[in-house]
Amino acid sequence: RAIRQQTRSKLEVLELLRAIPTQTTLYIRASLLAEVISDVEKNAI
């Protein structure tokens, strides 16, 4: 969403997603996070 609204760049979004396991206490299943990252890499503008 942030990419579509141009509030964050694709690189910023990817950096934030990749930081989730080490920078937050938010638990997201590793396979789901990998799928989201892959989707952003392939489909984001």
C-alpha positions, 0 to 999 in steps of 0.5 A: 500500500505504501508503494502504491500511495508513494509514501515509501519507495520499494526499497524502503518497504523491502528493508522494513520487511526484512527487518521484521524478524530482528527489529520487532517482536511481531511474529510472522511465519517465516514462509509468509514473510518470504512470500510477501517479500517475494511479491513486493520484489516482483510486483511492486512499481 
